[in-house]
Amino acid sequence: MKAPATKDMNQIAQDFLSRLKCPHCHNGRLVDSGEATLVCDVCGRAYPVTDGVPDLLPDSAQVSTQTVKTVLSQSKG
């Protein structure tokens, strides 16, 4: 079986990310903050991404007001 091309992998990653919901509030969309975290656009919890793998365990989440403001301003603009 042939491995997908990098472009295909990027599309798969974007499709996967667009389907993720916040494990805490179950409503929010997880947005890539560009700082190795995925941030919920509703409750503001930030989940770390290590080696490309998101850690969506509730105990891993942190709330950072600055990160939330940055991500929300990028997603609206």
C-alpha positions as CSV (number, residue, x, y, z in Angstrom):
1,M,0.0,0.0,0.0
2,K,1.4,3.4,-1.0
3,A,1.6,6.2,1.6
4,P,-0.5,9.3,0.8
5,A,1.4,12.3,-0.6
6,T,2.2,15.2,1.8
7,K,-0.6,17.3,0.2
8,D,-3.1,14.5,0.9
9,M,-1.9,14.2,4.5
10,N,-2.4,17.9,5.0
11,Q,-5.9,17.7,3.7
12,I,-6.6,14.7,6.0
13,A,-5.2,16.7,9.0
14,Q,-7.4,19.7,8.2
15,D,-10.5,17.4,7.8
16,F,-9.7,15.8,11.1
17,L,-9.2,19.1,12.9
18,S,-12.4,20.5,11.5
19,R,-14.4,17.6,13.1
20,L,-12.9,17.9,16.6
21,K,-15.1,19.2,19.4
22,C,-14.0,20.3,22.8
23,P,-14.0,17.3,25.2
24,H,-15.0,19.7,28.1
25,C,-17.9,21.7,26.8
26,H,-18.8,19.4,23.8
27,N,-19.9,22.5,21.8
28,G,-16.7,24.3,20.9
29,R,-14.7,23.9,17.8
30,L,-11.0,23.3,18.4
31,V,-8.9,25.9,16.6
32,D,-5.1,25.6,16.0
33,S,-3.5,28.4,17.9
34,G,-0.2,28.1,16.1
35,E,1.5,27.6,19.4
36,A,1.3,23.8,19.6
37,T,-2.1,23.9,21.2
38,L,-5.7,23.5,20.1
39,V,-8.0,26.0,21.7
40,C,-11.8,25.7,22.2
41,D,-13.5,28.7,20.7
42,V,-16.3,28.5,23.3
43,C,-14.9,27.7,26.7
44,G,-11.3,28.7,26.0
45,R,-9.6,25.5,27.1
46,A,-6.2,24.9,25.4
47,Y,-5.1,21.3,24.7
48,P,-1.4,20.6,24.0
49,V,-0.2,19.1,20.7
50,T,2.9,17.0,21.0
51,D,4.7,15.7,17.9
52,G,1.5,16.4,15.9
53,V,-0.8,14.5,18.3
54,P,-3.4,16.4,20.2
55,D,-3.8,15.5,23.9
56,L,-7.5,15.9,24.4
57,L,-7.6,14.5,27.9
58,P,-9.5,16.8,30.3
59,D,-6.6,16.9,32.8
60,S,-4.3,18.2,30.0
61,A,-6.4,21.3,29.3
62,Q,-5.4,24.8,30.4
63,V,-7.4,28.0,30.3
64,S,-5.5,30.9,29.0
65,T,-7.3,34.2,28.3
66,Q,-4.6,35.6,26.1
67,T,-4.5,32.5,23.9
68,V,-8.3,32.6,23.6
69,K,-8.3,36.2,22.6
70,T,-5.5,35.6,20.0
71,V,-7.2,32.6,18.4
72,L,-10.7,34.2,18.3
73,S,-9.3,37.3,16.7
74,Q,-7.6,35.2,14.0
75,S,-10.7,33.1,13.3
76,K,-12.9,36.1,12.9
77,G,-10.6,38.2,10.9
